[in-house]
Amino acid sequence: MQDFNPNKDITKKIKPEYKKIRYDVFNILRDQSESIHILTASLKYNEEAQGRAYERIKLDKARIQELETGAVEQDALEFILREKIDGLEQKIKSIKDGTLVPRRSN
């Protein structure tokens, strides 16, 4: 007659379940590791993309400032030229009216 050992019967039942659980836990850990790797790569890419965007913004700001400075200089030049044209138009009108006699060069 065989002795009944309840622990032996239980270990036979538990061992396959334990292996399955251990396998499942291993797969979960592997998946987590892959997820962490993907997230790390994604964060690194995002940081690089953000750095490139900041550099473009800096270049755009510099270009805008350059254009604004050029526009102010152009406006100033345009104002000076308009004043000169207005002055010349007044002189021409005065000459036509006979109120201003043009200088003659010798």
DOBA-252496 format. One line per 8 residues: their letters; for each residue x, y, z of N, C-alpha, C. Coordinates in nm, 3 decimals. Last residue first. Example, Ala and Ser with C-alpha at 12.3 -4.5 7.8 and 13.67 -1.06 7.14 Angstrom:
<semis>
sa> 1.285/-0.225/0.708/1.367/-0.106/0.714/1.290/0.003/0.787 ~ 1.319/-0.569/0.780/1.230/-0.450/0.780/1.320/-0.330/0.780
</semis>
This chain:
<semis>
nsrrpvlt> 2.803/12.980/-6.316/2.893/13.049/-6.410/2.986/12.954/-6.475 ~ 2.461/12.901/-6.268/2.602/12.870/-6.244/2.686/12.934/-6.351 ~ 2.200/13.078/-6.128/2.269/13.040/-6.251/2.413/13.011/-6.218 ~ 1.922/12.995/-5.936/2.061/13.041/-5.943/2.122/12.992/-6.073 ~ 1.589/13.099/-6.019/1.692/12.996/-6.002/1.830/13.056/-6.011 ~ 1.382/13.296/-5.826/1.466/13.298/-5.945/1.575/13.194/-5.925 ~ 1.058/13.267/-5.727/1.196/13.227/-5.696/1.272/13.223/-5.826 ~ 0.824/13.348/-5.829/0.859/13.399/-5.696/1.000/13.362/-5.659
gdkiskik> 0.726/13.242/-6.059/0.815/13.357/-6.071/0.853/13.415/-5.936 ~ 0.591/13.008/-6.073/0.515/13.127/-6.033/0.598/13.255/-6.049 ~ 0.802/12.842/-6.137/0.694/12.859/-6.234/0.613/12.985/-6.203 ~ 0.945/12.858/-5.897/1.009/12.901/-6.022/0.902/12.928/-6.127 ~ 0.761/12.748/-5.721/0.803/12.887/-5.702/0.867/12.942/-5.829 ~ 0.751/12.488/-5.821/0.630/12.569/-5.823/0.666/12.717/-5.810 ~ 1.012/12.410/-5.766/0.965/12.412/-5.904/0.842/12.499/-5.917 ~ 1.007/12.429/-5.486/1.099/12.513/-5.562/1.054/12.524/-5.707
qelgdike> 0.818/12.230/-5.429/0.790/12.370/-5.391/0.881/12.465/-5.468 ~ 0.955/12.007/-5.523/0.829/12.045/-5.585/0.792/12.190/-5.553 ~ 1.168/12.005/-5.342/1.194/12.029/-5.484/1.066/12.070/-5.558 ~ 1.027/11.949/-5.106/1.105/12.073/-5.117/1.133/12.107/-5.263 ~ 0.925/11.697/-5.172/0.833/11.807/-5.143/0.904/11.942/-5.157 ~ 1.166/11.558/-5.197/1.078/11.572/-5.313/0.981/11.688/-5.292 ~ 1.258/11.576/-4.932/1.337/11.635/-5.040/1.251/11.658/-5.164 ~ 1.052/11.436/-4.803/1.078/11.576/-4.768/1.157/11.645/-4.879
rlifelad> 1.084/11.185/-4.922/0.960/11.260/-4.942/0.979/11.407/-4.910 ~ 1.338/11.119/-4.822/1.319/11.138/-4.966/1.190/11.215/-4.996 ~ 1.276/11.094/-4.549/1.375/11.194/-4.594/1.356/11.223/-4.742 ~ 1.094/10.879/-4.561/1.053/11.009/-4.506/1.147/11.120/-4.554 ~ 1.257/10.675/-4.661/1.141/10.718/-4.738/1.094/10.856/-4.692 ~ 1.433/10.650/-4.446/1.484/10.692/-4.577/1.370/10.744/-4.664 ~ 1.251/10.557/-4.254/1.325/10.681/-4.231/1.377/10.736/-4.364 ~ 1.168/10.317/-4.373/1.070/10.423/-4.346/1.139/10.557/-4.326
qevagtel> 1.412/10.181/-4.372/1.348/10.212/-4.500/1.245/10.323/-4.481 ~ 1.450/10.152/-4.098/1.548/10.228/-4.177/1.488/10.269/-4.311 ~ 1.229/9.993/-4.044/1.241/10.125/-3.979/1.338/10.212/-4.057 ~ 1.293/9.769/-4.196/1.170/9.843/-4.227/1.176/9.983/-4.167 ~ 1.524/9.682/-4.069/1.531/9.725/-4.208/1.411/9.807/-4.247 ~ 1.410/9.608/-3.827/1.512/9.712/-3.829/1.524/9.769/-3.970 ~ 1.242/9.402/-3.916/1.184/9.521/-3.852/1.283/9.637/-3.854 ~ 1.431/9.221/-4.012/1.335/9.280/-4.105/1.272/9.407/-4.047
eqirakdl> 1.560/9.159/-3.771/1.637/9.215/-3.882/1.543/9.285/-3.981 ~ 1.349/9.045/-3.632/1.412/9.166/-3.579/1.491/9.237/-3.690 ~ 1.307/8.822/-3.797/1.200/8.922/-3.779/1.259/9.053/-3.729 ~ 1.552/8.688/-3.757/1.514/8.734/-3.891/1.405/8.841/-3.883 ~ 1.536/8.630/-3.485/1.646/8.714/-3.535/1.611/8.771/-3.672 ~ 1.312/8.463/-3.487/1.309/8.589/-3.411/1.417/8.684/-3.461 ~ 1.411/8.251/-3.643/1.297/8.329/-3.691/1.289/8.464/-3.618 ~ 1.615/8.156/-3.476/1.648/8.208/-3.609/1.536/8.295/-3.664
kireyarg> 1.456/8.075/-3.257/1.561/8.177/-3.239/1.598/8.241/-3.373 ~ 1.304/7.877/-3.383/1.237/7.995/-3.327/1.338/8.108/-3.308 ~ 1.502/7.691/-3.442/1.429/7.757/-3.552/1.360/7.884/-3.503 ~ 1.572/7.619/-3.180/1.672/7.681/-3.268/1.604/7.753/-3.384 ~ 1.332/7.503/-3.094/1.382/7.624/-3.028/1.485/7.696/-3.114 ~ 1.327/7.280/-3.267/1.221/7.382/-3.276/1.267/7.512/-3.211 ~ 1.548/7.137/-3.174/1.547/7.189/-3.312/1.443/7.299/-3.329 ~ 1.452/7.079/-2.916/1.574/7.160/-2.933/1.581/7.219/-3.073
qaeenykl> 1.236/6.915/-2.982/1.213/7.041/-2.911/1.333/7.133/-2.925 ~ 1.373/6.701/-3.093/1.280/6.778/-3.177/1.251/6.913/-3.113 ~ 1.509/6.612/-2.865/1.584/6.657/-2.982/1.496/6.743/-3.073 ~ 1.292/6.542/-2.705/1.385/6.644/-2.658/1.466/6.700/-2.775 ~ 1.180/6.338/-2.863/1.102/6.460/-2.835/1.193/6.573/-2.788 ~ 1.386/6.147/-2.854/1.348/6.207/-2.982/1.273/6.339/-2.959 ~ 1.374/6.090/-2.579/1.497/6.142/-2.637/1.467/6.211/-2.770 ~ 1.116/5.984/-2.562/1.151/6.106/-2.488/1.276/6.172/-2.546
satlihis> 1.151/5.755/-2.722/1.053/5.857/-2.760/1.084/5.990/-2.690 ~ 1.336/5.612/-2.575/1.370/5.656/-2.711/1.277/5.767/-2.756 ~ 1.179/5.569/-2.346/1.306/5.641/-2.336/1.347/5.695/-2.473 ~ 0.970/5.417/-2.452/0.942/5.548/-2.392/1.069/5.633/-2.383 ~ 1.112/5.187/-2.530/1.040/5.267/-2.630/1.013/5.407/-2.577 ~ 1.205/5.099/-2.279/1.300/5.130/-2.386/1.234/5.220/-2.491 ~ 0.964/5.050/-2.152/1.055/5.152/-2.098/1.154/5.195/-2.204 ~ 0.871/4.842/-2.312/0.795/4.966/-2.304/0.883/5.080/-2.253
esqdrlin> 1.059/4.645/-2.256/1.047/4.696/-2.393/0.973/4.831/-2.393 ~ 1.000/4.606/-1.985/1.133/4.651/-2.025/1.131/4.710/-2.166 ~ 0.741/4.510/-2.004/0.767/4.636/-1.933/0.902/4.694/-1.974 ~ 0.790/4.269/-2.137/0.707/4.373/-2.200/0.730/4.509/-2.135 ~ 0.940/4.140/-1.937/0.999/4.165/-2.068/0.923/4.276/-2.141 ~ 0.747/4.123/-1.734/0.869/4.200/-1.711/0.938/4.235/-1.843 ~ 0.562/3.956/-1.864/0.521/4.090/-1.821/0.644/4.178/-1.801 ~ 0.719/3.724/-1.895/0.668/3.796/-2.012/0.625/3.939/-1.978
fvdyrikk> 0.755/3.658/-1.622/0.870/3.688/-1.707/0.827/3.766/-1.831 ~ 0.492/3.606/-1.553/0.563/3.716/-1.488/0.684/3.756/-1.571 ~ 0.447/3.377/-1.712/0.367/3.499/-1.731/0.436/3.621/-1.671 ~ 0.633/3.202/-1.596/0.644/3.236/-1.738/0.567/3.366/-1.767 ~ 0.525/3.184/-1.338/0.661/3.233/-1.356/0.683/3.277/-1.501 ~ 0.281/3.067/-1.402/0.284/3.200/-1.340/0.422/3.263/-1.359 ~ 0.372/2.822/-1.503/0.292/2.911/-1.587/0.296/3.055/-1.532 ~ 0.503/2.718/-1.278/0.578/2.742/-1.401/0.503/2.839/-1.492
yepkikkt> 0.282/2.700/-1.105/0.394/2.787/-1.070/0.476/2.820/-1.194 ~ 0.135/2.504/-1.234/0.079/2.638/-1.217/0.190/2.739/-1.186 ~ 0.309/2.284/-1.210/0.276/2.337/-1.342/0.218/2.480/-1.334 ~ 0.318/2.276/-0.914/0.436/2.294/-0.997/0.402/2.344/-1.137 ~ 0.071/2.211/-0.804/0.121/2.349/-0.795/0.234/2.373/-0.893 ~ 0.036/1.940/-0.838/-0.062/2.032/-0.895/-0.006/2.174/-0.902 ~ 0.254/1.838/-0.702/0.232/1.800/-0.842/0.136/1.896/-0.911 ~ 0.210/1.944/-0.449/0.324/1.993/-0.526/0.312/1.955/-0.673
idknpnfd> -0.012/1.788/-0.373/-0.027/1.934/-0.390/0.087/1.988/-0.474 ~ 0.100/1.540/-0.349/-0.007/1.563/-0.445/-0.024/1.712/-0.473 ~ 0.281/1.587/-0.142/0.330/1.542/-0.272/0.224/1.566/-0.380 ~ 0.117/1.650/0.072/0.209/1.753/0.020/0.258/1.716/-0.119 ~ -0.012/1.411/0.134/-0.088/1.523/0.075/0.003/1.630/0.016 ~ 0.058/1.098/0.082/0.133/1.218/0.119/0.062/1.338/0.054 ~ -0.016/0.777/0.173/-0.076/0.900/0.121/0.003/1.020/0.173 ~ 0.170/0.501/0.075/0.136/0.601/0.177/0.083/0.725/0.112
qm> 0.040/0.218/-0.076/0.113/0.342/-0.090/0.068/0.439/0.017 ~ 0.082/-0.117/0.000/0.000/0.000/0.000/0.087/0.124/0.000
</semis>
